[in-house]
Amino acid sequence: MKPKIHIPDIADSGRRAYRLQIDADAPLRAQVNGESVKVENLSATGIAFTTESLLTLQYYPSRIKFRVGKQVHRIDCTLRLIRKSGVIWCADFSGLSPRDQRLLSEFITWYQAEQIRKQNKKV
């Protein structure tokens, strides 16, 4: 049986890319301005996160570490804060290299496959 996949309408997404919901056990960690943040969702073009820190600027240095299979990757980039919705900050990646975008896309694809495998084991 093929898994049911729903891709939200582009009008629903502030980002023009698929947003992956991040679980607490995901092999992904992020820092904004040197402080750890809780990632809510991630796409190849942006991130949504919560933090206790007071963010008053538009741009912040960021570091994202994640694992794809057994390989660990680290991306140092700049986040451009777009908006705050409740306690969640929404930001776009600024100045990502094509390699970094490809690595993020690989992580998103790999993690989706891991989630599907985990769901199929439960059934």
Backbone torsions as a table, in degrees:
resi	resn	phi	psi	omega
1	MET	NA	130.0	180.0
2	LYS	-76.1	139.0	177.3
3	PRO	-68.1	145.8	177.5
4	LYS	-83.2	124.8	-179.2
5	ILE	-118.5	129.1	177.8
6	HIS	-115.5	119.9	176.0
7	ILE	-103.4	119.2	-177.1
8	PRO	-63.3	151.4	176.9
9	ASP	-61.6	140.3	-177.7
10	ILE	-57.3	-30.9	179.3
11	ALA	-64.8	-25.2	-179.9
12	ASP	-78.1	-17.2	-172.1
13	SER	-109.7	126.7	174.5
14	GLY	-67.9	-25.1	176.2
15	ARG	-96.8	152.2	179.3
16	ARG	-97.3	43.1	-179.8
17	ALA	-152.6	159.8	179.1
18	TYR	-64.2	133.6	178.1
19	ARG	-99.2	123.8	177.8
20	LEU	-95.1	122.3	175.3
21	GLN	-72.2	133.8	-175.3
22	ILE	-105.3	124.5	175.3
23	ASP	-84.9	162.8	179.7
24	ALA	-62.9	-27.0	-177.9
25	ASP	-91.6	6.2	180.0
26	ALA	-65.7	143.1	178.4
27	PRO	-79.7	60.5	-177.0
28	LEU	-144.4	133.2	176.3
29	ARG	-134.2	148.2	-179.1
30	ALA	-140.0	148.3	173.7
31	GLN	-128.1	141.5	174.6
32	VAL	-125.1	122.4	-178.5
33	ASN	56.3	35.7	177.7
34	GLY	82.9	-3.5	-179.3
35	GLU	-107.2	137.2	176.9
36	SER	-65.6	141.4	177.8
37	VAL	-127.6	159.5	175.7
38	LYS	-96.3	116.6	-178.6
39	VAL	-80.4	126.6	177.9
40	GLU	-90.6	-48.1	176.1
41	ASN	-152.4	162.7	-173.6
42	LEU	-143.6	142.5	170.6
43	SER	-135.4	176.9	179.0
44	ALA	-70.4	-11.7	-177.6
45	THR	-117.5	-9.8	-177.5
46	GLY	-167.6	-178.5	-174.1
47	ILE	-149.1	149.0	171.5
48	ALA	-121.9	135.7	-174.0
49	PHE	-151.0	163.7	172.4
50	THR	-118.4	149.6	179.8
51	THR	-154.2	154.8	175.1
52	GLU	-85.3	-17.2	-176.5
53	SER	-69.9	149.9	175.3
54	LEU	-86.7	119.0	-179.2
55	LEU	-110.3	116.5	-175.9
56	THR	-119.2	-10.7	-179.4
57	LEU	-94.9	171.2	177.7
58	GLN	-90.2	-31.6	-177.3
59	TYR	-118.9	138.3	178.0
60	TYR	-139.6	142.4	173.3
61	PRO	-68.9	146.0	-176.5
62	SER	-142.0	153.8	175.0
63	ARG	-134.9	130.8	178.0
64	ILE	-123.0	126.5	176.3
65	LYS	-117.8	135.4	179.6
66	PHE	-152.6	163.5	-179.4
67	ARG	-118.8	135.4	171.4
68	VAL	-121.1	108.9	-173.5
69	GLY	66.6	-120.8	178.3
70	LYS	-102.5	-2.8	-176.8
71	GLN	-92.8	128.3	178.4
72	VAL	-100.5	135.3	-179.7
73	HIS	-123.7	150.5	175.8
74	ARG	-132.0	131.5	178.3
75	ILE	-121.2	122.6	172.3
76	ASP	-100.7	126.6	-175.8
77	CYS	-150.9	-175.6	175.5
78	THR	-116.7	135.8	175.5
79	LEU	-101.7	138.1	173.2
80	ARG	-108.9	109.1	-179.1
81	LEU	-66.7	130.1	-177.7
82	ILE	-100.2	-49.8	-177.8
83	ARG	-162.4	167.4	173.7
84	LYS	-122.6	126.5	179.7
85	SER	-118.8	101.9	-174.0
86	GLY	67.8	-118.7	178.9
87	VAL	-100.4	-0.1	-175.3
88	ILE	-98.9	127.1	174.0
89	TRP	-91.9	137.7	176.3
90	CYS	-114.6	131.7	-175.7
91	ALA	-142.8	151.7	173.3
92	ASP	-102.3	149.2	172.5
93	PHE	-76.3	135.7	178.8
94	SER	-114.0	125.6	174.7
95	GLY	74.2	28.2	176.0
96	LEU	-70.1	139.0	175.6
97	SER	-74.9	159.2	176.0
98	PRO	-57.0	-35.6	177.9
99	ARG	-63.3	-45.0	-180.0
100	ASP	-64.0	-40.4	176.9
101	GLN	-63.0	-40.3	178.6
102	ARG	-63.8	-42.1	179.0
103	LEU	-63.4	-41.8	176.9
104	LEU	-62.8	-41.7	177.7
105	SER	-63.1	-40.1	177.3
106	GLU	-62.8	-42.4	178.4
107	PHE	-61.6	-45.5	-178.1
108	ILE	-60.4	-45.7	179.1
109	THR	-64.4	-45.9	-179.5
110	TRP	-62.1	-44.7	-177.2
111	TYR	-69.0	-35.9	175.2
112	GLN	-60.3	-44.9	179.5
113	ALA	-62.1	-40.4	177.8
114	GLU	-62.5	-42.1	179.2
115	GLN	-64.4	-40.7	178.1
116	ILE	-64.1	-43.5	177.5
117	ARG	-60.5	-41.9	-180.0
118	LYS	-63.5	-42.5	179.0
119	GLN	-65.3	-39.8	-179.6
120	ASN	-67.2	-30.5	176.8
121	LYS	-68.5	-30.8	-179.6
122	LYS	-71.4	-27.9	-174.8
123	VAL	-76.9	NA	NA
